[in-house]
Amino acid sequence: MEARALTTDHSSSDHASKTDGDEGARLGTRGMARAVDPDAHLDRLSSLLRAAKSSAASHSVELYSRASLRTRVCVDRLDEPPIVHVGVEDGIAARVARAREREYGFAACAGTDRRALLWVMEQALRSSSRSSSTGWAEGRGQVLLDREPAPALPTPTELSSWLEKALRAAAHAGVHVGSAWVEAALTTESIAADGGLLASRVRTRVWALGVADGRPRLLGGRTVASLDTMDWAHAKRQPPSESRNRFPSATQPVVFLPEAAASLVTALVRVLRAGVDEFRPEIGPGWRVADDPFDPRALLGGPFDDAGFPAARKILWDGRQAVEEIEGPGHFRRASYRDPPAPMATTLVLEAGAGETVDRCVLVEELRVHSLDLRTWVLEMSGRDRSDGAPFQEAMLQVRPLDLLRHCAAAMGEPRWFHRGVVTPAILFERLRDGN
């Protein structure tokens, strides 16, 4: 597929142009590349910090800035040429310490010029205090660095080639993909704060989204090559006449295959964190989970968190009980530059145990978790009954997440990494609930 047009824009400046092909992309992004140059980005933020101090009186100040150079290739139909968009998104956030540095005013906006700085400082100084113990690290006399070696954006041709392969694979499998896109981003993040903290992070990430047979499927990775061109093809669903919509049995062993297990791990950790002060659940021997900010495949994480504190791997549950929590220095992350740092997992790793074999069980291949409250879920599952091979599709079952934790018997097979920040093998449950 040849790109039909390439549009470049910038979210916080006044230049824009329209060109064609890879050469046009190079010409159009050459100027924008300066916005994500890590050394220039950090120098600019350091200069803004000095300006911020003049308006902050005796308050301590932290500035955080993020800039992303993005290339997105979009297509609505396989027989139409894709459209390519290139642009830069950048923004700045300020935190102003108050009341013995236990509360912070916070504000953020698009742009990284002095007008943006003046606005965020004014708003942070005027904003109602956010009760928080999240400070920032002290400087150690050198810049904290987390930069990928030789980061570079894929060309529009490389992205178009991946998209064409993915769409053709889906069509060959009989999967209808509606609109789809693939996007690569080169992102630079900088932190400059009172106390001498200076930190710089550079990442390249690639995402792809396709609506496969009516359901969106999102992929993510560090490179184009890490995205599976067969993923959308695997979304092929059983015809309704060949599958049932009742779950075979909630009281026999159930194995969640890795893709379904990843959704389950994310949802269970969310419940455990939200209810940490409300309940102390019984933990099954298969529930051994760690948070690993150093996973080389991860889209988040690194040697320091988003407040400059050194990161560390933590064992959260050990198959018997809760060990540590996702909190404190080393675990502060920002969903975007618009958000203050908050405790957040990076990569949840469910540790595989000894090899297990289960002859009679239900295999769950796809899962959607519908949370009614912390204690009640409805699981929407597709898979097959291993005892007779009969498939089921979109079967609904009400369960208690705390029951799932108690019945988590083992993690088995080869672990798989998922872009949502989970590494997990298949998970075996003795049952999904007690009784019928």
C-alpha positions as CSV (number, residue, x, y, z in Angstrom):
1,M,0.0,0.0,0.0
2,E,1.3,3.4,-0.9
3,A,0.6,6.3,1.4
4,R,-1.9,8.7,-0.1
5,A,-0.9,11.8,1.9
6,L,1.1,12.8,4.9
7,T,-0.1,15.6,7.2
8,T,2.1,17.2,9.8
9,D,1.0,19.3,12.6
10,H,2.1,20.4,16.0
11,S,-0.2,20.7,19.0
12,S,1.5,23.7,20.5
13,S,3.1,25.7,17.7
14,D,2.0,27.4,14.6
15,H,3.7,25.4,11.8
16,A,2.0,22.9,9.6
17,S,2.6,21.4,6.2
18,K,1.4,18.6,3.9
19,T,3.8,16.3,1.9
20,D,3.9,12.8,0.4
21,G,6.0,9.7,1.0
22,D,8.9,8.9,3.2
23,E,11.0,11.9,1.8
24,G,8.2,14.2,2.7
25,A,8.0,12.7,6.2
26,R,11.7,13.3,6.7
27,L,11.4,16.9,5.6
28,G,8.3,17.5,7.6
29,T,9.6,16.0,10.8
30,R,13.1,17.4,10.7
31,G,12.0,20.6,12.5
32,M,9.7,18.8,14.8
33,A,12.5,16.4,15.8
34,R,14.0,19.2,17.7
35,A,11.1,19.1,20.1
36,V,12.0,15.6,21.2
37,D,15.8,16.0,21.3
38,P,16.5,14.8,24.9
39,D,19.4,17.2,25.7
40,A,17.6,20.3,24.3
41,H,14.4,19.2,26.1
42,L,16.1,18.9,29.5
43,D,18.0,22.1,29.0
44,R,14.7,23.9,28.2
45,L,13.0,22.5,31.2
46,S,15.9,23.5,33.5
47,S,15.7,27.1,32.1
48,L,11.9,27.1,32.8
49,L,12.5,25.9,36.4
50,R,14.7,28.9,37.0
51,A,11.9,31.2,35.7
52,A,9.4,29.3,37.8
53,K,11.3,30.0,41.0
54,S,10.9,33.7,40.5
55,S,7.1,33.3,40.8
56,A,7.0,30.6,43.5
57,A,8.4,32.7,46.3
58,S,9.5,30.3,49.1
59,H,7.7,27.2,47.6
60,S,9.6,24.3,46.2
61,V,8.8,23.5,42.6
62,E,8.9,20.4,40.4
63,L,8.4,20.6,36.6
64,Y,7.7,17.7,34.4
65,S,7.5,17.8,30.6
66,R,6.7,15.3,27.9
67,A,7.0,15.6,24.1
68,S,6.0,12.9,21.5
69,L,6.7,12.8,17.8
70,R,4.1,10.5,16.3
71,T,3.5,8.9,12.9
72,R,0.1,7.2,12.4
73,V,-1.0,5.2,9.3
74,C,-4.7,4.9,9.0
75,V,-6.8,2.8,6.6
76,D,-10.6,2.2,6.2
77,R,-10.4,-0.5,3.5
78,L,-7.7,-2.8,2.2
79,D,-8.2,-1.6,-1.4
80,E,-7.7,2.0,-0.5
81,P,-4.3,3.8,0.1
82,P,-3.6,4.6,3.7
83,I,-3.5,8.2,5.1
84,V,-0.4,9.1,7.1
85,H,-0.4,11.7,9.9
86,V,2.7,13.1,11.6
87,G,2.7,15.4,14.5
88,V,4.1,16.5,17.8
89,E,2.2,16.6,21.1
90,D,3.9,18.2,24.1
91,G,3.0,19.6,27.5
92,I,4.2,20.7,30.9
93,A,3.1,20.1,34.5
94,A,4.1,21.9,37.7
95,R,3.9,20.8,41.3
96,V,4.3,23.4,44.0
97,A,5.1,22.0,47.5
98,R,3.2,23.5,50.5
99,A,2.6,22.8,54.2
100,R,5.9,21.1,55.0
101,E,6.0,19.5,51.5
102,R,3.1,17.1,52.3
103,E,0.6,18.8,50.0
104,Y,1.0,20.0,46.5
105,G,-0.7,22.4,44.1
106,F,-0.7,20.9,40.6
107,A,-1.5,22.1,37.1
108,A,-0.7,21.0,33.5
109,C,-1.3,22.3,30.0
110,A,-0.2,21.7,26.4
111,G,3.0,23.5,25.2
112,T,6.4,24.0,26.8
113,D,7.0,27.7,26.2
114,R,7.1,30.4,28.8
115,R,3.4,31.2,28.4
116,A,2.6,27.6,29.2
117,L,4.9,27.8,32.2
118,L,3.4,31.0,33.6
119,W,-0.1,29.5,33.3
120,V,0.7,26.2,35.0
121,M,2.6,28.0,37.8
122,E,-0.3,30.4,38.4
123,Q,-2.8,27.6,38.5
124,A,-0.6,25.4,40.7
125,L,-0.2,28.2,43.2
126,R,-3.9,28.9,43.2
127,S,-5.2,25.3,43.1
128,S,-6.7,23.6,46.1
129,S,-4.1,21.4,47.8
130,R,-3.9,17.8,46.9
131,S,-3.2,15.8,50.0
132,S,-0.2,13.6,49.1
133,S,3.0,12.1,50.5
134,T,4.4,12.0,46.9
135,G,7.4,14.3,46.9
136,W,10.3,14.0,44.5
137,A,13.8,12.7,44.7
138,E,16.8,14.8,45.7
139,G,19.4,15.4,43.1
140,R,22.6,13.3,43.2
141,G,24.9,15.6,41.3
142,Q,24.2,14.0,37.9
143,V,21.3,13.6,35.5
144,L,19.3,10.4,35.8
145,L,19.1,8.8,32.4
146,D,16.8,6.2,30.9
147,R,17.3,6.5,27.2
148,E,16.9,3.8,24.6
149,P,20.0,3.4,22.4
150,A,19.6,5.0,19.0
151,P,15.8,5.5,19.1
152,A,14.3,6.1,15.7
153,L,10.7,6.3,14.4
154,P,9.7,3.7,11.7
155,T,9.1,5.3,8.3
156,P,5.5,5.6,6.9
157,T,6.4,2.8,4.4
158,E,7.4,0.5,7.2
159,L,4.2,1.2,9.1
160,S,2.1,0.8,5.9
161,S,3.8,-2.5,5.2
162,W,3.0,-3.9,8.6
163,L,-0.6,-2.7,8.3
164,E,-1.0,-4.3,4.9
165,K,0.3,-7.7,6.2
166,A,-2.0,-7.6,9.2
167,L,-5.1,-6.7,7.1
168,R,-4.3,-9.4,4.5
169,A,-3.7,-12.0,7.2
170,A,-7.1,-11.1,8.7
171,A,-8.9,-11.3,5.3
172,H,-7.3,-14.7,4.6
173,A,-8.7,-16.0,7.9
174,G,-12.1,-14.7,7.1
175,V,-12.0,-11.9,9.7
176,H,-13.5,-8.5,8.7
177,V,-11.4,-5.6,9.9
178,G,-13.1,-2.2,9.7
179,S,-11.0,0.9,10.3
180,A,-7.5,0.2,11.5
181,W,-4.3,2.2,12.3
182,V,-0.7,1.7,13.4
183,E,1.2,4.4,15.2
184,A,4.8,4.9,16.3
185,A,5.9,7.5,18.8
186,L,9.3,8.8,19.9
187,T,8.7,10.3,23.4
188,T,11.0,12.4,25.5
189,E,10.3,13.0,29.2
190,S,12.2,15.4,31.5
191,I,12.0,16.3,35.2
192,A,13.6,19.3,36.8
193,A,13.0,20.1,40.4
194,D,14.3,22.0,43.5
195,G,16.8,19.9,45.3
196,G,18.8,19.4,42.1
197,L,16.7,16.6,40.5
198,L,17.3,16.3,36.8
199,A,16.0,13.3,34.9
200,S,15.6,12.3,31.2
201,R,13.8,9.4,29.6
202,V,13.5,8.5,25.9
203,R,11.3,5.8,24.5
204,T,10.0,4.5,21.2
205,R,6.7,2.7,21.2
206,V,4.4,1.3,18.5
207,W,0.6,0.7,18.8
208,A,-1.9,-0.8,16.4
209,L,-5.7,-0.9,16.6
210,G,-8.1,-2.8,14.4
211,V,-11.8,-3.4,14.7
212,A,-11.8,-7.2,14.0
213,D,-15.2,-8.8,13.5
214,G,-16.8,-5.9,15.4
215,R,-14.5,-5.9,18.4
216,P,-11.5,-3.6,18.8
217,R,-8.1,-5.3,19.3
218,L,-5.2,-3.2,20.5
219,L,-1.5,-4.2,20.1
220,G,1.5,-2.5,21.6
221,G,5.3,-3.0,21.6
222,R,8.7,-1.3,21.5
223,T,9.2,-1.9,17.7
224,V,7.1,-2.6,14.6
225,A,8.7,-6.1,14.4
226,S,7.4,-6.9,17.9
227,L,3.7,-6.5,16.8
228,D,2.1,-9.7,15.6
229,T,0.6,-9.4,12.1
230,M,-1.5,-12.5,12.8
231,D,-3.2,-11.0,15.9
232,W,-6.3,-9.7,14.1
233,A,-6.6,-13.0,12.2
234,H,-6.7,-14.9,15.5
235,A,-9.9,-12.9,16.3
236,K,-11.9,-15.4,14.1
237,R,-15.0,-16.3,16.1
238,Q,-17.1,-19.5,16.0
239,P,-20.4,-19.1,14.1
240,P,-23.3,-18.8,16.6
241,S,-24.9,-22.1,15.4
242,E,-21.7,-24.0,16.3
243,S,-21.2,-22.7,19.8
244,R,-23.3,-22.4,22.9
245,N,-23.6,-19.4,25.2
246,R,-23.7,-21.1,28.5
247,F,-20.6,-21.7,30.6
248,P,-20.1,-25.5,30.8
249,S,-19.5,-25.7,34.6
250,A,-18.3,-23.3,37.3
251,T,-17.5,-26.1,39.7
252,Q,-14.9,-28.0,37.7
253,P,-11.3,-27.0,36.9
254,V,-11.0,-24.0,34.6
255,V,-7.8,-22.9,32.7
256,F,-7.5,-19.3,31.5
257,L,-5.2,-19.3,28.6
258,P,-2.6,-16.5,28.6
259,E,-4.6,-13.8,26.7
260,A,-7.6,-14.3,29.0
261,A,-5.3,-14.7,32.0
262,A,-3.8,-11.3,31.3
263,S,-7.2,-9.6,31.6
264,L,-7.9,-11.5,34.7
265,V,-4.6,-10.6,36.4
266,T,-5.2,-6.9,35.7
267,A,-8.7,-7.0,37.1
268,L,-7.8,-9.0,40.2
269,V,-4.9,-6.7,41.1
270,R,-7.2,-3.7,40.7
271,V,-9.6,-5.3,43.2
272,L,-6.9,-6.2,45.6
273,R,-5.4,-2.7,45.5
274,A,-8.8,-0.9,45.8
275,G,-9.9,-3.2,48.8
276,V,-6.6,-3.3,50.6
277,D,-8.1,-1.8,53.7
278,E,-11.4,-3.6,53.4
279,F,-10.5,-7.3,53.2
280,R,-7.7,-9.8,53.6
281,P,-8.4,-12.5,51.1
282,E,-7.3,-16.1,51.2
283,I,-4.6,-16.5,48.5
284,G,-4.3,-19.7,46.4
285,P,-0.9,-21.2,45.7
286,G,-1.0,-20.1,42.0
287,W,-1.3,-16.4,42.8
288,R,2.4,-15.4,42.9
289,V,2.6,-11.9,41.5
290,A,5.5,-9.3,41.3
291,D,5.7,-5.8,39.8
292,D,8.8,-5.6,37.7
293,P,9.8,-2.1,36.4
294,F,12.9,-3.6,34.6
295,D,11.2,-5.9,32.1
296,P,12.9,-5.2,28.8
297,R,9.7,-5.6,26.8
298,A,7.6,-3.2,29.0
299,L,6.1,0.0,27.8
300,L,6.4,1.5,31.3
301,G,9.1,1.3,33.9
302,G,12.8,1.9,34.0
303,P,15.5,2.5,36.6
304,F,13.6,5.5,38.2
305,D,10.0,6.4,38.5
306,D,8.2,9.6,37.4
307,A,9.2,11.5,40.5
308,G,12.9,10.6,40.2
309,F,13.0,7.8,42.9
310,P,15.0,4.6,42.2
311,A,12.7,1.8,41.0
312,A,12.7,-1.7,42.5
313,R,11.1,-5.0,41.8
314,K,8.5,-6.0,44.4
315,I,6.9,-9.3,45.3
316,L,3.2,-8.5,45.8
317,W,1.7,-11.9,46.6
318,D,3.6,-15.1,47.2
319,G,0.9,-17.8,46.9
320,R,0.0,-17.6,50.5
321,Q,-0.4,-13.9,51.5
322,A,0.2,-10.3,50.5
323,V,3.8,-9.4,50.8
324,E,4.2,-5.8,49.6
325,E,2.1,-3.1,48.0
326,I,2.5,-0.9,44.9
327,E,3.2,2.3,46.8
328,G,5.9,4.6,47.9
329,P,9.0,5.9,46.2
330,G,10.0,3.9,43.1
331,H,6.4,3.3,42.1
332,F,5.1,6.8,41.2
333,R,4.0,6.9,37.6
334,R,2.0,9.4,35.4
335,A,-0.7,8.3,33.0
336,S,0.1,11.4,31.0
337,Y,1.7,14.8,31.6
338,R,-1.7,16.0,32.7
339,D,-1.7,13.8,35.8
340,P,0.3,14.1,39.0
341,P,2.5,11.0,39.8
342,A,0.5,8.3,41.7
343,P,1.3,4.7,42.7
344,M,1.0,2.5,39.6
345,A,2.1,-0.9,38.5
346,T,4.6,-1.2,35.6
347,T,4.7,-4.9,34.6
348,L,2.8,-7.4,36.6
349,V,4.5,-10.8,36.4
350,L,2.6,-14.0,37.4
351,E,5.3,-16.5,38.2
352,A,4.9,-19.9,36.5
353,G,5.1,-22.9,38.7
354,A,5.9,-26.6,38.1
355,G,4.4,-28.2,35.0
356,E,0.7,-29.1,35.5
357,T,-1.5,-31.3,33.3
358,V,-5.3,-31.2,33.5
359,D,-7.2,-33.6,31.3
360,R,-10.8,-32.6,32.1
361,C,-11.3,-28.9,32.4
362,V,-12.8,-25.8,30.7
363,L,-10.4,-23.7,28.6
364,V,-11.1,-20.0,28.5
365,E,-9.6,-18.3,25.5
366,E,-11.2,-14.8,25.6
367,L,-12.4,-12.9,28.7
368,R,-14.1,-9.6,29.4
369,V,-14.5,-8.7,33.1
370,H,-17.6,-6.7,34.0
371,S,-17.2,-5.4,37.6
372,L,-20.4,-4.7,39.5
373,D,-18.5,-3.8,42.6
374,L,-15.4,-4.9,44.5
375,R,-17.0,-8.2,45.5
376,T,-19.1,-9.1,42.5
377,W,-18.1,-9.6,38.8
378,V,-19.7,-11.0,35.7
379,L,-17.2,-12.8,33.5
380,E,-18.0,-12.9,29.7
381,M,-16.0,-15.9,28.4
382,S,-15.4,-17.7,25.1
383,G,-13.5,-21.0,24.8
384,R,-14.2,-24.7,24.8
385,D,-14.9,-27.6,27.1
386,R,-11.9,-29.9,27.0
387,S,-13.9,-32.9,28.0
388,D,-16.1,-33.0,24.9
389,G,-14.4,-30.2,22.7
390,A,-17.7,-28.2,22.5
391,P,-17.1,-24.5,22.1
392,F,-18.9,-21.8,24.0
393,Q,-19.0,-18.1,23.1
394,E,-19.8,-15.0,25.2
395,A,-21.0,-17.1,28.1
396,M,-21.8,-15.0,31.2
397,L,-21.1,-16.1,34.8
398,Q,-21.4,-14.2,38.0
399,V,-18.5,-14.8,40.4
400,R,-16.8,-13.3,43.4
401,P,-13.2,-12.2,42.7
402,L,-12.2,-13.3,46.2
403,D,-13.4,-16.8,45.4
404,L,-11.1,-16.8,42.3
405,L,-8.1,-15.9,44.4
406,R,-8.8,-18.7,46.9
407,H,-9.2,-21.2,44.1
408,C,-6.1,-20.1,42.1
409,A,-4.3,-23.4,42.0
410,A,-1.4,-23.0,39.6
411,A,0.2,-20.9,36.8
412,M,1.3,-23.3,34.1
413,G,3.1,-23.2,30.7
414,E,5.2,-20.6,29.0
415,P,4.6,-17.0,30.1
416,R,3.5,-14.5,27.5
417,W,4.0,-10.7,27.6
418,F,1.1,-8.4,26.9
419,H,1.2,-4.7,26.1
420,R,-1.2,-3.9,29.0
421,G,1.7,-4.6,31.4
422,V,1.2,-8.2,32.2
423,V,3.4,-11.3,31.9
424,T,1.5,-14.5,32.5
425,P,1.3,-18.1,31.6
426,A,-2.1,-20.0,31.7
427,I,-3.8,-20.0,35.1
428,L,-5.5,-23.0,36.6
429,F,-8.5,-22.5,39.0
430,E,-9.9,-25.4,40.9
431,R,-13.3,-23.9,40.2
432,L,-14.7,-20.4,39.5
433,R,-17.2,-20.4,42.4
434,D,-18.6,-22.6,45.1
435,G,-21.9,-24.3,44.5
436,N,-24.0,-24.1,41.3
